[in-house]
């Protein structure tokens, strides 16, 4: 029997490093089903990396795969330009993958841009851009012995603009569910319902991180302009967690002793006074394992005696945005669980299906007459908080209560001036996601095998 236990803040600085702790659906705000009569079935997901394959779909609707023919683009001699390429990765998230690519090229991670963050426990293909990177530099780095074999690149192109978060129209998933605990007929019934009605459009748990300190904890610190606390949280200081935040339930707590020792040096110095932080950060750099790219970047900035705000400005802009969007996503999940009815109702906001691609636009408030005429060509949306967003009648209070309860900050923090020049316009996101081209096969365990030889 799996024993769940709650992580407790340490009374002393010992064991302060944030341990690995998977996030439950409940803690991510995921508590409802699109059809209350069908509450799913149990199965094992991601037993193997190749059980979860993701292919990004670009804004033109093209599914991205590695290509054998890379092409030979020539970099321009003047002006601003970017090298775009497709990134294949195994067993690491997008940020770690780009840190490894950047290390091979001698470039900081902030030079790279991507459209969407991809999961660590998966095999994925996505688009990436890098400023002023010549194709021959990238090819040379890939030929070195130090190049990580779990990374492959193809389809190099020169463009005049970089990628931005959200520059995609979706993802294609190929998934294996193992140890299914239901009869085939019941599983088929669930899948037909999924095909017919879709599913509540929650943000998945990977959006929030895999440690006791979640991405939304850092995001709320950034939104509060509390830069010292944001740095401490990124470094793993659980004492910087809000006192009102609930301790998560964890099936197990996994500590990285080497990372903890490095982190302890800085946190002890931090509590003594800022004048000791720089020297402690230098010592911690020698102790911090090289796989902790983000923490090492912070330590390097602190060792240079930069302020917390300057330290954060040295991080990749897209990483800071992921922290803020983690907080934004938690509010969306919480409100969606409270407004989970998938059928349109009077007062809902809706848009023509597909009109919200990119997340922006003006939804229409449904009247009684509109509800009667709404069909499959329309979809109901909920706000993602931001500077340009308005709220349906009666929902602003739900968002305000969720922001205070879950993040400890007022909702206005999402609408006022954001720190570090981060843009957060907000968006409208459909309540229900519809699957396109859903197919499935029921197989014996011995038949459900994948390998590197499949077209990726």
C-alpha positions as CSV (number, residue, x, y, z in Angstrom):
1,X,0.0,0.0,0.0
2,X,1.3,3.5,-1.0
3,X,1.5,5.7,2.0
4,X,0.9,9.4,1.3
5,X,2.5,11.9,3.6
6,X,2.6,15.7,3.7
7,X,5.8,17.6,3.2
8,X,6.5,19.9,6.2
9,X,8.7,22.9,6.2
10,X,11.9,22.3,8.2
11,X,12.3,24.1,11.5
12,X,15.9,24.6,10.8
13,X,17.8,25.3,7.6
14,X,18.8,21.6,7.4
15,X,16.9,19.7,4.7
16,X,15.7,23.0,3.2
17,X,16.2,22.0,-0.4
18,X,12.9,21.5,-2.2
19,X,12.5,17.7,-2.8
20,X,10.9,16.0,-5.8
21,X,7.2,15.7,-5.2
22,X,4.7,14.9,-7.9
23,X,1.6,17.2,-8.0
24,X,-1.8,15.6,-7.5
25,X,-4.7,16.5,-9.8
26,X,-6.5,17.9,-6.8
27,X,-3.6,20.3,-6.0
28,X,-3.5,21.4,-9.6
29,X,-7.2,22.3,-9.5
30,X,-8.3,19.4,-11.6
31,X,-11.4,18.0,-9.9
32,X,-14.2,17.6,-12.5
33,X,-15.1,15.6,-15.6
34,X,-16.9,16.8,-18.7
35,X,-19.4,14.0,-18.1
36,X,-20.1,13.2,-14.5
37,X,-21.5,9.8,-15.3
38,X,-18.2,8.6,-16.8
39,X,-15.4,9.1,-14.4
40,X,-12.6,7.5,-16.3
41,X,-10.6,4.3,-15.6
42,X,-7.2,3.5,-14.1
43,X,-4.1,2.9,-16.2
44,X,-0.3,3.5,-16.1
45,X,0.9,6.4,-18.2
46,X,4.5,7.1,-19.2
47,X,5.9,3.7,-18.1
48,X,8.4,4.3,-20.9
49,X,9.6,7.5,-22.5
50,X,8.3,6.2,-25.8
51,X,4.8,5.6,-24.3
52,X,4.3,9.4,-24.6
53,X,5.3,11.0,-27.9
54,X,4.5,14.6,-28.8
55,X,4.8,16.3,-32.2
56,X,4.2,20.1,-32.3
57,X,1.9,21.4,-34.9
58,X,2.9,24.8,-36.4
59,X,0.6,27.7,-37.0
60,X,0.0,26.5,-40.6
61,X,-1.2,23.1,-39.3
62,X,1.9,21.1,-40.2
63,X,2.9,18.3,-37.8
64,X,6.6,18.6,-37.1
65,X,8.9,15.6,-37.6
66,X,12.7,15.3,-38.0
67,X,13.7,15.5,-41.6
68,X,16.6,13.7,-43.3
69,X,17.2,16.6,-45.6
70,X,18.4,19.5,-43.5
71,X,19.0,22.0,-46.3
72,X,21.9,24.4,-46.4
73,X,20.6,27.9,-45.5
74,X,23.0,30.8,-45.6
75,X,23.1,33.4,-42.9
76,X,22.7,37.0,-44.0
77,X,25.6,39.4,-43.6
78,X,23.5,42.2,-42.1
79,X,20.4,42.9,-40.2
80,X,18.7,40.9,-37.4
81,X,18.0,37.2,-38.1
82,X,17.3,34.0,-36.3
83,X,18.1,30.3,-37.0
84,X,15.0,28.1,-36.7
85,X,15.3,24.4,-36.3
86,X,13.4,21.3,-35.2
87,X,14.5,19.8,-31.8
88,X,14.0,16.1,-31.0
89,X,14.6,15.2,-27.4
90,X,14.3,12.2,-25.0
91,X,13.9,12.3,-21.3
92,X,14.4,16.0,-20.6
93,X,12.2,19.0,-20.7
94,X,12.6,21.9,-23.1
95,X,14.6,24.1,-20.8
96,X,17.1,21.4,-20.0
97,X,17.4,20.4,-23.6
98,X,18.1,24.0,-24.7
99,X,20.6,24.4,-21.8
100,X,22.5,21.4,-23.2
101,X,22.4,22.8,-26.7
102,X,23.5,26.2,-25.5
103,X,26.4,24.7,-23.5
104,X,27.6,22.8,-26.7
105,X,27.5,26.1,-28.6
106,X,28.8,28.3,-25.8
107,X,25.6,30.3,-25.7
108,X,23.3,31.2,-22.7
109,X,19.8,29.6,-22.7
110,X,18.2,33.0,-23.0
111,X,19.3,33.2,-26.7
112,X,16.8,30.4,-27.5
113,X,13.0,30.8,-28.0
114,X,10.3,28.1,-28.3
115,X,6.6,28.0,-28.9
116,X,5.6,25.6,-26.2
117,X,7.3,23.8,-23.2
118,X,7.4,20.1,-23.7
119,X,7.4,17.5,-20.9
120,X,10.5,15.7,-19.5
121,X,8.9,12.2,-19.4
122,X,8.4,12.0,-23.1
123,X,9.9,11.9,-26.6
124,X,9.1,15.1,-28.4
125,X,9.7,17.2,-31.6
126,X,9.3,20.9,-31.5
127,X,10.4,24.1,-33.2
128,X,13.2,26.3,-31.7
129,X,14.8,29.6,-32.8
130,X,18.1,31.2,-31.8
131,X,19.4,34.7,-32.5
132,X,22.3,35.1,-34.9
133,X,23.3,31.4,-34.8
134,X,25.0,30.3,-38.0
135,X,24.0,26.9,-39.4
136,X,27.6,25.8,-39.6
137,X,28.1,26.5,-35.8
138,X,25.2,24.2,-35.0
139,X,26.4,21.4,-37.3
140,X,29.9,21.6,-35.8
141,X,28.5,21.3,-32.3
142,X,26.4,18.3,-33.2
143,X,29.5,16.4,-34.5
144,X,31.4,16.7,-31.2
145,X,31.8,13.8,-28.8
146,X,30.3,15.8,-26.0
147,X,27.0,16.2,-27.9
148,X,24.1,14.5,-26.0
149,X,22.8,11.6,-28.1
150,X,19.3,12.2,-26.8
151,X,19.1,15.4,-28.8
152,X,18.7,15.6,-32.6
153,X,18.2,18.6,-34.8
154,X,17.0,19.1,-38.4
155,X,15.2,21.4,-40.8
156,X,17.5,24.5,-40.4
157,X,16.0,27.7,-41.7
158,X,16.9,31.4,-41.5
159,X,14.1,33.8,-40.6
160,X,13.8,37.5,-39.7
161,X,11.7,36.9,-36.5
162,X,12.1,34.6,-33.5
163,X,9.6,32.2,-32.1
164,X,7.3,33.3,-29.3
165,X,5.4,31.3,-26.7
166,X,2.1,30.3,-28.3
167,X,3.4,30.2,-31.9
168,X,1.8,26.8,-32.5
169,X,-1.7,25.5,-33.3
170,X,-1.5,22.4,-31.1
171,X,0.3,19.1,-30.5
172,X,-0.2,15.6,-31.8
173,X,0.0,13.0,-29.1
174,X,0.7,9.3,-29.4
175,X,0.1,7.6,-26.1
176,X,0.3,4.1,-24.6
177,X,-1.8,3.4,-21.5
178,X,-0.7,0.2,-19.8
179,X,-2.3,-1.9,-17.0
180,X,-5.8,-0.8,-18.0
181,X,-8.2,-2.1,-15.2
182,X,-11.5,-2.2,-17.2
183,X,-13.1,-4.5,-19.7
184,X,-12.5,-3.6,-23.4
185,X,-16.2,-2.7,-23.9
186,X,-16.1,-0.2,-21.1
187,X,-12.8,1.3,-22.3
188,X,-14.4,1.7,-25.8
189,X,-17.4,3.4,-24.3
190,X,-15.2,5.9,-22.5
191,X,-13.2,6.6,-25.7
192,X,-16.3,7.1,-27.8
193,X,-17.6,9.6,-25.2
194,X,-14.2,11.4,-25.3
195,X,-14.5,11.6,-29.1
196,X,-18.0,13.0,-28.9
197,X,-17.8,15.5,-26.0
198,X,-14.1,16.2,-25.7
199,X,-12.6,16.9,-22.2
200,X,-12.4,19.8,-19.8
201,X,-9.5,21.9,-21.0
202,X,-7.3,21.9,-17.9
203,X,-3.7,22.7,-17.8
204,X,-1.8,19.5,-17.0
205,X,0.3,18.9,-13.9
206,X,3.6,19.3,-15.8
207,X,2.7,23.0,-16.0
208,X,3.4,23.5,-12.3
209,X,6.7,21.6,-11.7
210,X,7.8,18.4,-10.0
211,X,9.1,19.8,-6.7
212,X,7.5,20.9,-3.4
213,X,8.2,24.4,-4.6
214,X,5.9,24.8,-7.6
215,X,6.2,27.1,-10.6
216,X,3.2,29.1,-9.4
217,X,5.0,29.8,-6.1
218,X,7.8,31.5,-8.0
219,X,5.2,33.2,-10.3
220,X,3.3,34.7,-7.4
221,X,6.6,36.1,-6.0
222,X,7.4,37.7,-9.3
223,X,3.9,39.1,-9.7
224,X,4.3,40.6,-6.2
225,X,7.7,42.1,-7.2
226,X,9.2,40.2,-4.4
227,X,12.5,39.4,-6.2
228,X,14.5,38.1,-3.2
229,X,11.8,35.6,-2.4
230,X,11.6,34.5,-6.1
231,X,15.4,33.8,-6.1
232,X,15.2,31.9,-2.9
233,X,12.3,29.8,-4.2
234,X,14.1,29.0,-7.5
235,X,17.1,27.9,-5.4
236,X,14.8,25.6,-3.5
237,X,14.3,27.4,-0.1
238,X,11.1,25.9,1.2
239,X,11.2,28.5,4.1
240,X,10.3,31.1,1.4
241,X,7.0,29.4,0.7
242,X,3.9,31.4,1.7
243,X,2.8,30.4,5.2
244,X,-0.8,30.0,4.1
245,X,0.1,27.6,1.3
246,X,-1.1,24.0,1.9
247,X,1.6,21.3,2.2
248,X,1.2,18.9,-0.7
249,X,0.6,15.2,-0.3
250,X,3.6,13.2,-1.7
251,X,3.9,9.5,-2.3
252,X,7.6,9.8,-1.7
253,X,10.2,12.6,-1.1
254,X,13.4,12.4,-3.0
255,X,16.3,14.5,-2.0
256,X,19.4,15.4,-4.2
257,X,22.1,15.5,-1.5
258,X,24.7,17.2,-3.8
259,X,22.3,20.0,-4.8
260,X,21.2,20.4,-1.2
261,X,24.7,20.9,0.1
262,X,25.3,23.6,-2.6
263,X,22.0,25.3,-1.8
264,X,22.7,25.2,2.0
265,X,25.9,27.3,1.5
266,X,23.9,30.1,-0.1
267,X,20.9,30.0,2.1
268,X,22.9,30.1,5.3
269,X,24.8,33.1,4.0
270,X,21.6,34.7,2.8
271,X,20.1,34.6,6.3
272,X,23.3,36.0,7.8
273,X,23.3,39.0,5.4
274,X,23.7,40.0,1.8
275,X,27.4,40.8,2.2
276,X,28.1,37.1,2.5
277,X,26.0,35.8,-0.4
278,X,28.5,36.4,-3.2
279,X,31.3,34.4,-1.6
280,X,28.9,31.6,-0.6
281,X,27.6,31.5,-4.2
282,X,31.1,31.0,-5.6
283,X,31.6,28.0,-3.2
284,X,28.1,26.6,-4.1
285,X,29.0,26.7,-7.8
286,X,31.7,24.2,-7.3
287,X,29.3,21.9,-5.5
288,X,26.1,22.2,-7.6
289,X,25.8,19.3,-10.1
290,X,26.1,20.6,-13.7
291,X,22.7,19.2,-14.6
292,X,21.1,22.0,-12.5
293,X,21.5,24.5,-15.3
294,X,19.0,27.0,-13.9
295,X,20.4,27.0,-10.3
296,X,23.9,27.3,-11.6
297,X,22.9,30.3,-13.6
298,X,21.4,32.0,-10.5
299,X,24.5,31.2,-8.5
300,X,26.8,32.7,-11.1
301,X,24.8,35.9,-11.0
302,X,24.8,36.0,-7.2
303,X,28.6,35.4,-7.2
304,X,29.0,38.5,-9.4
305,X,27.2,40.5,-6.6
306,X,24.1,41.2,-8.7
307,X,20.9,42.2,-7.0
308,X,18.0,39.7,-6.9
309,X,16.3,41.7,-9.7
310,X,19.4,41.7,-11.9
311,X,19.9,38.0,-11.2
312,X,16.4,37.3,-12.4
313,X,16.9,39.5,-15.5
314,X,19.8,37.2,-16.5
315,X,17.4,34.2,-16.7
316,X,15.7,33.3,-20.0
317,X,12.7,35.6,-20.5
318,X,10.6,32.6,-21.6
319,X,11.4,30.8,-18.3
320,X,10.2,33.8,-16.2
321,X,7.1,33.8,-18.3
322,X,6.5,30.1,-17.6
323,X,6.6,30.9,-13.9
324,X,4.0,33.7,-14.3
325,X,1.8,31.5,-16.6
326,X,2.0,28.7,-14.1
327,X,0.2,31.0,-11.6
328,X,-2.2,32.1,-14.3
329,X,-3.0,28.5,-15.2
330,X,-3.7,27.5,-11.6
331,X,-6.4,30.1,-11.4
332,X,-7.9,28.9,-14.7
333,X,-8.0,25.3,-13.5
334,X,-9.6,26.3,-10.2
335,X,-12.3,28.3,-11.8
336,X,-12.9,25.7,-14.5
337,X,-13.6,23.1,-11.7
338,X,-16.2,25.4,-10.3
339,X,-17.8,26.1,-13.7
340,X,-17.4,22.6,-15.3
341,X,-20.8,22.4,-17.0
342,X,-19.8,22.0,-20.7
343,X,-23.2,23.0,-22.1
344,X,-23.5,26.7,-22.9
345,X,-25.6,28.8,-20.5
346,X,-27.0,32.3,-20.3
347,X,-24.1,34.7,-19.3
348,X,-21.3,32.5,-20.7
349,X,-18.9,34.0,-23.1
350,X,-18.4,32.2,-26.4
351,X,-16.6,32.5,-29.7
352,X,-16.9,30.8,-33.1
353,X,-14.8,27.6,-33.0
354,X,-11.2,28.3,-33.9
355,X,-11.5,32.0,-33.4
356,X,-9.5,31.9,-30.2
357,X,-6.4,30.5,-31.9
358,X,-3.6,32.5,-30.4
359,X,-5.8,33.2,-27.4
360,X,-6.9,36.8,-28.2
361,X,-10.1,38.3,-29.5
362,X,-13.5,39.5,-28.2
363,X,-15.9,36.8,-27.0
364,X,-19.7,37.3,-27.1
365,X,-21.9,37.1,-24.0
366,X,-24.7,34.5,-24.6
367,X,-28.3,35.6,-24.2
368,X,-31.3,33.2,-24.0
369,X,-31.7,33.6,-27.7
370,X,-28.0,32.9,-28.4
371,X,-27.9,29.8,-26.2
372,X,-30.8,28.3,-28.2
373,X,-28.8,28.9,-31.4
374,X,-25.4,27.8,-30.2
375,X,-24.2,24.6,-31.8
376,X,-21.0,22.7,-32.4
377,X,-19.6,25.7,-34.3
378,X,-19.2,27.8,-31.1
379,X,-17.3,27.2,-27.9
380,X,-17.5,28.6,-24.4
381,X,-14.4,30.3,-23.1
382,X,-13.0,31.4,-19.7
383,X,-10.4,34.2,-19.1
384,X,-6.7,33.7,-18.4
385,X,-5.9,36.7,-16.3
386,X,-3.9,39.5,-17.9
387,X,-3.8,43.2,-18.7
388,X,-6.3,43.1,-21.7
389,X,-8.8,40.7,-20.2
390,X,-12.4,41.2,-18.9
391,X,-14.5,38.8,-16.9
392,X,-18.0,37.5,-17.5
393,X,-20.6,38.7,-14.9
394,X,-20.3,36.8,-11.7
395,X,-16.9,35.2,-12.5
396,X,-14.6,38.0,-11.4
397,X,-15.3,37.1,-7.8
398,X,-14.3,33.5,-8.3
399,X,-11.0,34.6,-9.8
400,X,-10.3,37.1,-7.0
401,X,-11.1,34.4,-4.3
402,X,-8.9,31.8,-6.1
403,X,-6.0,34.3,-6.4
404,X,-6.1,35.2,-2.8
405,X,-6.5,31.6,-1.6
406,X,-4.1,29.8,-3.9
407,X,-1.4,32.4,-4.6
408,X,-1.8,34.9,-1.7
409,X,-1.9,37.9,-4.1
410,X,-4.8,40.1,-5.4
411,X,-6.1,39.4,-8.9
412,X,-5.1,42.9,-9.8
413,X,-1.4,41.8,-9.8
414,X,-2.1,40.1,-13.2
415,X,-3.5,43.4,-14.6
416,X,-1.1,46.0,-13.3
417,X,2.5,46.6,-14.4
418,X,4.4,43.3,-14.5
419,X,7.9,43.0,-13.2
420,X,11.1,42.7,-15.3
421,X,9.2,44.0,-18.4
422,X,7.3,40.8,-18.8
423,X,4.2,41.0,-21.0
424,X,1.0,39.3,-19.8
425,X,-1.9,40.4,-22.0
426,X,-4.0,37.4,-20.9
427,X,-6.2,35.3,-23.2
428,X,-9.5,33.5,-23.5
429,X,-9.3,29.7,-23.4
430,X,-12.0,27.2,-24.4
431,X,-13.6,25.3,-21.4
432,X,-13.7,22.1,-23.4
433,X,-11.0,20.7,-25.7
434,X,-12.1,18.7,-28.8
435,X,-9.8,16.0,-30.1
436,X,-9.1,15.8,-33.8
437,X,-8.5,12.5,-35.6
438,X,-8.7,10.4,-32.4
439,X,-7.9,6.7,-33.1
440,X,-7.1,3.9,-30.7
441,X,-6.1,0.2,-30.6
442,X,-6.6,-2.3,-27.8
443,X,-3.5,-4.4,-27.6
444,X,-1.9,-7.1,-25.5
445,X,1.0,-5.8,-23.4
446,X,3.5,-7.6,-25.6
447,X,2.3,-5.8,-28.7
448,X,2.5,-2.2,-27.2
449,X,6.2,-1.6,-27.9
450,X,7.9,1.4,-29.4
451,X,11.5,2.0,-30.4
452,X,13.8,4.7,-31.7
453,X,13.3,3.3,-35.3
454,X,9.8,4.8,-35.5
455,X,9.4,7.9,-37.6
456,X,9.7,10.9,-35.3
